[in-house]
Amino acid sequence: ALSPQAAMTKLGQWLCGLALLGSAWAALALTPPGLQLPAPYRQALLPLPIYLLVAFGCYSLATVGYRLATFNDCEEAAAELQEHIRAARAELRQRGLRF
């Protein structure tokens, strides 16, 4: 088993994937000598980072919207928190604090 320090975080995974895609895009878009892509491929390749950024934004909005729509209430946790608040207020009243 890997230690927590050795495991790659989600951010690390995203950055690694982004670096891989970015380097592949740069290698094709900068047209190294000996590699000539046909014009239609080049026209689709050059704005690709913008397309990917828009797609990532749409995915992010959809994920946030879905999580917000399926957010569930925790009645037990709310009741427990209210009880903690009541206990804290009672303790503060005993110490002389007025609300």
C-alpha positions as CSV (number, residue, x, y, z in Angstrom):
1,A,0.0,0.0,0.0
2,L,1.1,3.5,-0.8
3,S,1.6,6.0,1.9
4,P,-0.7,9.1,1.7
5,Q,2.3,11.2,0.7
6,A,3.2,8.9,-2.2
7,A,-0.4,8.8,-3.6
8,M,-1.1,11.2,-6.4
9,T,-3.8,13.7,-5.5
10,K,-6.7,14.5,-7.8
11,L,-5.1,17.8,-8.6
12,G,-1.9,16.1,-9.5
13,Q,-3.8,13.7,-11.8
14,W,-5.5,16.6,-13.6
15,L,-2.2,18.6,-13.9
16,C,-0.4,15.5,-15.3
17,G,-3.2,14.9,-17.9
18,L,-3.3,18.6,-18.8
19,A,0.5,18.6,-19.3
20,L,0.3,15.5,-21.4
21,L,-2.5,17.0,-23.6
22,G,-0.7,20.4,-23.8
23,S,2.5,18.9,-24.9
24,A,0.9,16.7,-27.5
25,W,-1.1,19.8,-28.8
26,A,2.1,21.9,-28.9
27,A,4.0,19.2,-30.7
28,L,1.3,19.1,-33.4
29,A,0.4,22.8,-33.5
30,L,4.0,24.0,-33.8
31,T,4.5,21.8,-36.9
32,P,8.0,20.4,-36.3
33,P,10.1,20.0,-39.5
34,G,9.1,16.9,-41.4
35,L,5.5,16.9,-40.2
36,Q,3.0,18.8,-42.3
37,L,-0.6,18.3,-41.3
38,P,-3.3,19.0,-43.9
39,A,-5.0,22.4,-43.6
40,P,-8.4,21.1,-42.2
41,Y,-6.6,19.3,-39.4
42,R,-4.5,22.4,-38.6
43,Q,-7.7,24.6,-38.6
44,A,-9.3,22.2,-36.1
45,L,-6.2,21.8,-34.0
46,L,-5.3,25.4,-33.3
47,P,-8.4,26.4,-31.4
48,L,-8.6,23.0,-29.6
49,P,-7.5,24.4,-26.2
50,I,-10.4,26.9,-26.2
51,Y,-12.8,24.1,-27.1
52,L,-11.4,22.0,-24.2
53,L,-11.7,24.9,-21.8
54,V,-15.4,25.5,-22.8
55,A,-16.1,21.7,-22.5
56,F,-14.4,21.7,-19.0
57,G,-16.6,24.7,-18.0
58,C,-19.7,23.0,-19.1
59,Y,-18.7,19.8,-17.3
60,S,-18.0,21.8,-14.1
61,L,-21.4,23.6,-14.3
62,A,-23.2,20.3,-14.9
63,T,-21.4,18.6,-12.0
64,V,-22.1,21.5,-9.6
65,G,-25.8,21.6,-10.7
66,Y,-26.2,17.9,-10.3
67,R,-24.6,17.9,-6.9
68,L,-26.8,20.8,-5.8
69,A,-29.9,19.2,-7.1
70,T,-29.2,15.9,-5.3
71,F,-28.0,17.5,-2.1
72,N,-29.7,15.8,0.8
73,D,-30.6,17.2,4.2
74,C,-29.1,15.7,7.3
75,E,-31.9,16.1,9.9
76,E,-30.0,14.2,12.6
77,A,-26.9,16.3,12.2
78,A,-29.0,19.5,12.3
79,A,-30.7,18.4,15.5
80,E,-27.3,17.5,17.0
81,L,-25.9,20.9,16.1
82,Q,-28.9,22.7,17.6
83,E,-28.4,20.7,20.8
84,H,-24.7,21.7,20.9
85,I,-25.7,25.3,20.4
86,R,-28.2,25.1,23.3
87,A,-25.6,23.5,25.5
88,A,-23.0,26.2,24.6
89,R,-25.4,29.0,25.3
90,A,-26.4,27.5,28.7
91,E,-22.7,27.2,29.6
92,L,-22.1,30.8,28.6
93,R,-25.1,32.0,30.6
94,Q,-23.6,30.2,33.7
95,R,-20.4,32.1,33.1
96,G,-22.3,35.4,33.0
97,L,-22.6,36.2,29.3
98,R,-25.9,37.7,28.3
99,F,-27.5,37.3,24.8
